[in-house]
Amino acid sequence: MASSVLNLFKSCRPFTSIRFSSLPKSQFRSQFLFKPGKLTQPRRCFTALASLTDGGDSISGEKELWLHNTMSRKKELFKPKVDGKVGMYVCGVTAYDLSHIGHARVYVTFDVLLRYLKHLGYEVSYVRNFTDVDDKIIARANELGEDPISLSRRFCEEFNRDMEQLQCLDPSVQPRVSDHIPQIIDLIKQILDNGYAYKVDGDIYFSVDKLPTYGKLSGRKLEDNRAGERVAVDTRKKHPADFALWKAAKEGEPFWESPWGRGRPGWHIECSAMSAAYLGYSFDIHGGGMDLVFPHHENEIAQSCAACDSSNISYWIHNGFVTVDSEKMSKSLGNFFTIRQVIDLYHPLALRLFLMGTHYRSPINYSDFLLESASERIFYIYQTLHDCESVLGEKDSTHDNDSVPSDTLTTINTFRGEFIASMSDDLLTPVTLAAMSEPLKTINDLIHTRKGKKQARREESLKALETTIRDVLTILGLMPTSYSEVLVQLKEKALKRAGLKEEDVLQRVQERTDARKNKEYERSDAIRKDLASVGIALMDSPEGTTWRPAIPLALQEPVTTP
């Protein structure tokens, strides 16, 4: 075990049962843990043509990262505990059903953070758990007549498929509760031995009034935590806000042996145990959705501090909700759309762009219009880059700064400056995406306008612009494997939403061409409008008429009231 990790435990009573060698090999590798020594500073690459993805600016250089810390309620300059390394834990899904786009927002948000930290040159140990032991899982399994652990593992696999579709990078490790029962039991023992918990009929409860700092993350006071309003009062508890660390076994539920009898973990204890197991009691970033601030993350802090008085997490980061009609999207409210439902009609990268189009801390309202807008925008981005690629062909693409015109260099450097400034300011992805407009416009001017086609060193400009945009898309997780392939996929999704096949569109295009030849302009316009109403835009050129996805007219037109 790395000495830097062991140092984090020196002032704490050890987990006597945490034996990393006993964990599943697929869930533990030495690179997940911090190792001593300083990171070699990556070379500076803020020259006009250097790639943004080959290491970014020096960690200790002029580019800084500011993150909003829920604990302090303000933006703070990011400084890791170990130079050049970052430990990040993000609460994962409770796996009993397909995940919805509220979940997608959480993991796209932290994937962007992960990617940007890597771009800055940090070595990131990213832990994201699966909850596979929970009341909801048990209820769903009983409903389906399935083993709870088996059901949960099936939905863990489905979740990973969704994340792959959204181009979220794999975490360093994805621990499951059921694989970490010994660690959870040892943590509960420590809390009991330190006097912060008590036993009642085989259950173990955390005693919140023993911890004076309880409520520091959420700002809630103990007197605000009242039972009996939404859940039944448990008169066995010493305080209404006390929460379960261990639950005695009940008929038909999975259980494990413990010093307190057969039972299973409470919800909150799992993340304290697994984050300590992989990152230590003291690490850099803990994240999740805003709904986890209280009680989950508040209780995590309480448990970890009760077990180890030097427990400390530097930055608590939370993303805003996805809403439907201004109400939080959630399974419990029944107003959710699964990721599968959305990407059946919209390309996964369009969904990712939609989620990044609003700052991660703000609520984002789900609507067909915004998804259509994201789909149209990402089609424009990839079409522009595909056209650029087509012009460049197989020609030599290696150029130095001196070969690129000064006005192109200005466009590139302005864009890069806006990218670094916005991303380093608490991940302002909407600003980054907006800043991409100018270099994309420049590419289109160079490709399609008479003046652009005549510009000196045009190919050098195109290559430099395409490389810069591609690097930014890679850092944002928006880079496809192939421009042409993703354009075909985007068109297929648009046809599906329109309820058409491509041969139907081509037939209408031919009918419109014939109408124009016969000077039947009203019929020609009607065909164009009919297609536009379902999101198919026609584009005329000397080479003929083509089509592309667009926002359906019905969604663009303002709603009028009588």
Secondary structure as GFF3:
##gff-version 3
##sequence-region A 1 562
A	DSSP	alpha_helix	3	9	.	.	.	ID=ss1
A	DSSP	three_ten_helix	20	22	.	.	.	ID=ss2
A	DSSP	three_ten_helix	25	27	.	.	.	ID=ss3
A	DSSP	three_ten_helix	30	32	.	.	.	ID=ss4
A	DSSP	beta_strand	66	69	.	.	.	ID=ss5
A	DSSP	beta_strand	74	77	.	.	.	ID=ss6
A	DSSP	beta_strand	85	90	.	.	.	ID=ss7
A	DSSP	alpha_helix	101	119	.	.	.	ID=ss8
A	DSSP	beta_strand	123	128	.	.	.	ID=ss9
A	DSSP	alpha_helix	135	144	.	.	.	ID=ss10
A	DSSP	alpha_helix	148	165	.	.	.	ID=ss11
A	DSSP	three_ten_helix	177	179	.	.	.	ID=ss12
A	DSSP	alpha_helix	181	193	.	.	.	ID=ss13
A	DSSP	beta_strand	197	200	.	.	.	ID=ss14
A	DSSP	beta_strand	203	206	.	.	.	ID=ss15
A	DSSP	three_ten_helix	208	210	.	.	.	ID=ss16
A	DSSP	three_ten_helix	222	224	.	.	.	ID=ss17
A	DSSP	beta_strand	243	248	.	.	.	ID=ss18
A	DSSP	beta_strand	263	265	.	.	.	ID=ss19
A	DSSP	alpha_helix	269	279	.	.	.	ID=ss20
A	DSSP	beta_strand	282	289	.	.	.	ID=ss21
A	DSSP	three_ten_helix	290	292	.	.	.	ID=ss22
A	DSSP	pi_helix	293	297	.	.	.	ID=ss23
A	DSSP	alpha_helix	298	307	.	.	.	ID=ss24
A	DSSP	beta_strand	312	319	.	.	.	ID=ss25
A	DSSP	beta_strand	322	324	.	.	.	ID=ss26
A	DSSP	beta_strand	327	328	.	.	.	ID=ss27
A	DSSP	alpha_helix	339	345	.	.	.	ID=ss28
A	DSSP	alpha_helix	348	356	.	.	.	ID=ss29
A	DSSP	beta_strand	364	365	.	.	.	ID=ss30
A	DSSP	alpha_helix	368	392	.	.	.	ID=ss31
A	DSSP	three_ten_helix	401	403	.	.	.	ID=ss32
A	DSSP	alpha_helix	406	424	.	.	.	ID=ss33
A	DSSP	alpha_helix	429	435	.	.	.	ID=ss34
A	DSSP	alpha_helix	437	448	.	.	.	ID=ss35
A	DSSP	alpha_helix	450	453	.	.	.	ID=ss36
A	DSSP	alpha_helix	458	476	.	.	.	ID=ss37
A	DSSP	alpha_helix	483	498	.	.	.	ID=ss38
A	DSSP	alpha_helix	502	517	.	.	.	ID=ss39
A	DSSP	alpha_helix	521	533	.	.	.	ID=ss40
A	DSSP	beta_strand	536	541	.	.	.	ID=ss41
A	DSSP	beta_strand	544	549	.	.	.	ID=ss42
A	DSSP	alpha_helix	553	556	.	.	.	ID=ss43
###
